[in-house]
């Protein structure tokens, strides 16, 4: 049975539910692409809730008709490709990007494993692209997990390069820097 989905901006009180969703999505979906110890090192480190996105009102959630959050994703007008609450505590609030010259950042997309292949990620991405475009951004960039690359490529993003993200404790996670020009 298919459930109706709706989309709304995330609020700070969603953070605990989002953290659980990110952890579950990472374990099940990213667990198919990364070794378990890489997934464990990434959750809460780079795969995490960034409250700055919620405060900036650029983070979205997909909800069922029973208000279950089953997807999340956002965009950023700040000079940071990924981050979390501790990033801001140590480095301060990241500088805002200049939409005339800088690409906006697509950030932190996760879908509940029971709700994959229903267009949730694609719709969240469309919403974020439209919103960034309305703020006069001309292009977008992101860091894609290996599991996310097919979605982003199908939506017109191009791989720039493979990167190795330092997860601490001499662990590195592979990801792709990707880019898209907004039409």
Rosetta blueprint (number, residue, H / E / L):
1 X L
2 X L
3 X L
4 X L
5 X E
6 X E
7 X E
8 X E
9 X E
10 X L
11 X L
12 X H
13 X H
14 X H
15 X H
16 X H
17 X H
18 X H
19 X H
20 X H
21 X H
22 X H
23 X H
24 X H
25 X H
26 X H
27 X H
28 X H
29 X L
30 X H
31 X H
32 X H
33 X L
34 X L
35 X L
36 X H
37 X H
38 X H
39 X H
40 X H
41 X H
42 X H
43 X E
44 X L
45 X L
46 X L
47 X E
48 X L
49 X L
50 X L
51 X H
52 X H
53 X H
54 X H
55 X H
56 X L
57 X L
58 X L
59 X E
60 X E
61 X E
62 X E
63 X E
64 X E
65 X L
66 X L
67 X L
68 X L
69 X E
70 X E
71 X E
72 X E
73 X E
74 X E
75 X E
76 X E
77 X L
78 X E
79 X L
80 X L
81 X L
82 X L
83 X L
84 X L
85 X H
86 X H
87 X H
88 X H
89 X H
90 X H
91 X H
92 X L
93 X L
94 X L
95 X L
96 X E
97 X L
98 X L
99 X L
100 X L
101 X L
102 X L
103 X L
104 X E
105 X E
106 X E
107 X E
108 X E
109 X E
110 X E
111 X E
112 X L
113 X H
114 X H
115 X H
116 X L
117 X L
118 X L
119 X L
120 X H
121 X H
122 X H
123 X H
124 X H
125 X H
126 X H
127 X H
128 X H
129 X H
130 X H
131 X H
132 X H
133 X H
134 X H
135 X L
136 X L
137 X L
138 X L
139 X E
140 X E
141 X E
142 X E
143 X E
144 X E
145 X L
146 X L
147 X L
148 X L
149 X H
150 X H
151 X H
152 X H
153 X H
154 X H
155 X L
156 X L
157 X L
158 X E
159 X E
160 X E
161 X E
162 X E
163 X E
164 X E
165 X E
166 X E
167 X E
168 X E
169 X L
170 X L
171 X E
172 X E
173 X E
174 X E
175 X E
176 X E
177 X E
178 X E
179 X E
180 X E
181 X E
182 X L
183 X L
